[in-house]
Amino acid sequence: MPDSIKLDHHNRLTAERVFRHPTSHNIQWHDVESLLAQLGETRETSHGSLEVTIGEQTSFLGGPRHRELTEQHVVDLRKILRGAGLTPEEIEGNGALHT
């Protein structure tokens, strides 16, 4: 993965909502898919989970039953992003993530 990735405005807002405390309850699944696709590679598994590869890390995120993510999905997504070296502090006003 490059040293710096410039997130578009929409994906930067999604990343900010993922890391927001208290946990945001209005994060849309399609927004998360867009964010993860910009950061790495994604594919849907035969079981409905999303396989996410960011850099050398591959993780699985269970698909939600509804359009919005549950609190557990948000917790899992935070782990995936942190495991890839992304933290809330790296999400700058200009949308650049430095890893």
Buried (B, 14 or more C-beta within 10 A) or exposed (E): BEEEBEBEEEBBBBBBBBBEEEBBEEBBBEBBBBBBBBBBEBEEEEEEBBBBBBEEEEBEBBBBEEEBBBEEBBEBBBEBBEEBBBBBEBBEEEBBBBB
